[in-house]
Amino acid sequence: MYVIKSLPDLPTLKYLTRYSAYAMVFSVCIGISASTASPTTGNFNQNLSSWQQIEAQGSNQDVYFYAWGGDPQINAYLQWAAKQVDDKYNINLVHVKLSDTSEAVSRVLAEKSANNNEEGSVDLVWINGANFATMSENSLLLKQWANKLPNFALTDPDNNPAVNFDFGVPTNGMEAPWGQASLTFYYDSLSTNKPPTTLNELINWTAQNPGRFSYPKPPDFLGMSFLKYALVMLHEKQDATTGKNIKAQLNLPATEQNTEMVLAPLWKFLDDLHPTLWRKGEQFVQTGAHMRRLVDDTELSLAFSFSAPEVPAAVQRYDLPESIRSYAMSDGSLSNTHFVAIPYNASHPQAAQLVANFLMSPEAQAKKQTSSVWGDKTVLVQSTLNPEQRALFKTNKPHPSALPVDAIKRTVNEPHPSWVDAIMQGWQARYGVSP
C-alpha cells in the first residue's frame, strides 16, 4: 500500500515496517539453514554485484520521502512512482508532504543533536540550493552513492556539470539529479501582444504599462528567483561595459567585502522598477499563486513561474484564461537542477537508493516530462539512450498555453546559495513593507 501523508510527529526510534513479521520468520529460517549450508552458501553475497546487493537489501522496505506537497500534479506523479516501486521492489513509498524543505533539514539536524545516527525518520528528501548547502556543511547527507546508481550514467556526468553541482556547490555523490526547471514568463495575449523578452525591455514595458506586473515579496522562492535573474543579467551588461568581471563573484560565497559591490546594481534597478509595478511597489504579491490570481482577475498582464507546466495546467482547470501564452526571456533563463538526497542516518538507505535510481530511469523521466503529468524537464541526455528509450520522450501536440519546446535559447546558472540570504536581507532593509 502506497500512501500520502502530511508531516507526522515521527519518533526517532526505528519503526517496525509492514514486513517486520515476515522478516523475523525469514531470519529464523536463514539461521536454521545456515548451520547446514554448504561452504559455498556463505559466499553468496560476495558473488553478487554491489547493485544486486543493494536490490536484495533494499527490497521489502518502507521509504519515507520528504518532499514539497504543494502541487497536485507533482503529488499525483509521486503516487504513480509509488505504485511502480511497489510493483518492482515491494517498496512502500510514503510521501511526507512538506510546505518547505527546511522542515526536513531541521528534523535531521535535531536527530543528529540527539545522537540518532542510524534510525532517522527521513529516508529520502527532495532538495537543492541553500538546503543542500546546509545539509552538506553539517555532514547530514550520505556521501558517494548517487554517482554509483546505474541510471546516473544516462545523465552523461562527464560532459554535464549540471548534475555534479548544486548552485555551484559540488554534490560529491550526495544527490541524485531528478529534474530541471527554468524561470518561465507568461502573459495575457488579449491585453499585450508584445511582452518583454529581456530585462531591459521589462523595465521599459512596465513604464508603458504601469501596475500590470509585480513579483512575490522575498523570501518567497519565486520572488527570489526573479531577483537572482535580474542580478545576473545586470552584471552581464555592466561587466560588458566596464570590462570587469564582477559577475564571477556570484559563483563565490557572499561576504562583507563583496556584498555591497555585487548587489548595488540590483538596488538601482529596483528603485527604477518599483514605482511602475502593481500598487506602485508599495505592496507586493505573496506567492506565485497570488500572482496567478491577479492575472486571472485581469489586474496583471504579465507574470512568471519556475514550473512551466504550471501555466497550461492552470488554464485547463480554469484558473487562468485561455488567452495565456508562455515564453522564455531571450537574454537568459535562470535554471537549476533539483535532486533527491539520502540523510546520513536514514533508516532504509538501500531502499532509498532503489527509489532514487527508479526516479532517474527513462520510464520515470519520460512520464514526468509529459506536460499533462508534470512537465519537468528530464536530466537524462538523449545521446545516452537507446532508440526504445528515446521513443518514450516523444510528445503529442502541446497545449496552446504551454512553453514551446525550443523556447529556452540560453540558460544561466543560479548564484552561490549564500547570495539568497544576502539579497533577502538587503531587500528587507530597503523595501520591506506590509503585505
Stockholm file with secondary structure:
# STOCKHOLM 1.0

chainA/1-435         MYVIKSLPDLPTLKYLTRYSAYAMVFSVCIGISASTASPTTGNFNQNLSSWQQIEAQGSNQDVYFYAWGGDPQINAYLQWAAKQVDDKYNINLVHVKLSDTSEAVSRVLAEKSANNNEEGSVDLVWINGANFATMSENSLLLKQWANKLPNFALTDPDNNPAVNFDFGVPTNGMEAPWGQASLTFYYDSLSTNKPPTTLNELINWTAQNPGRFSYPKPPDFLGMSFLKYALVMLHEKQDATTGKNIKAQLNLPATEQNTEMVLAPLWKFLDDLHPTLWRKGEQFVQTGAHMRRLVDDTELSLAFSFSAPEVPAAVQRYDLPESIRSYAMSDGSLSNTHFVAIPYNASHPQAAQLVANFLMSPEAQAKKQTSSVWGDKTVLVQSTLNPEQRALFKTNKPHPSALPVDAIKRTVNEPHPSWVDAIMQGWQARYGVSP
#=GR chainA/1-435 SS CCEEEECCCCCSSCCCCTTHHHHHHHHHHHHHHHTTCCTTGGGTGGGSCHHHHHHHHHSSCEEEEEEECCCHHHHHHHHHHHHHHHHHHCCEEEEEEESSTHHHHHHHHHHHHTTCCSCBSCSEEEECTHHHHHHHHTTCBCCSCGGGSGGGGGGCTTTCGGGTEETTEECTTSEEEEEEEECEEEEETTTCSSCCCSHHHHHHHHHHSTTSCCCCCTTSHHHHHHHHHHHHHHHHHHHHHHCCCGGGGGGSCCCTTTHHHHHHHHHHHHHHHGGGSGGGGSSCCCSHHHHHHHHHTTSCSEEEESCTTHHHHHHHTTSSCTTEEEECCTTCEEEEEEEEECBTTBSCHHHHHHHHHHHTSHHHHHHHHSTTTTCCBCCSCGGGSCHHHHHTTCCCCCCTTSCCTTCCCCEEECCCTHHHHHHHHHHHHHHCCCC
#=GC SS_cons         CCEEEECCCCCSSCCCCTTHHHHHHHHHHHHHHHTTCCTTGGGTGGGSCHHHHHHHHHSSCEEEEEEECCCHHHHHHHHHHHHHHHHHHCCEEEEEEESSTHHHHHHHHHHHHTTCCSCBSCSEEEECTHHHHHHHHTTCBCCSCGGGSGGGGGGCTTTCGGGTEETTEECTTSEEEEEEEECEEEEETTTCSSCCCSHHHHHHHHHHSTTSCCCCCTTSHHHHHHHHHHHHHHHHHHHHHHCCCGGGGGGSCCCTTTHHHHHHHHHHHHHHHGGGSGGGGSSCCCSHHHHHHHHHTTSCSEEEESCTTHHHHHHHTTSSCTTEEEECCTTCEEEEEEEEECBTTBSCHHHHHHHHHHHTSHHHHHHHHSTTTTCCBCCSCGGGSCHHHHHTTCCCCCCTTSCCTTCCCCEEECCCTHHHHHHHHHHHHHHCCCC
//
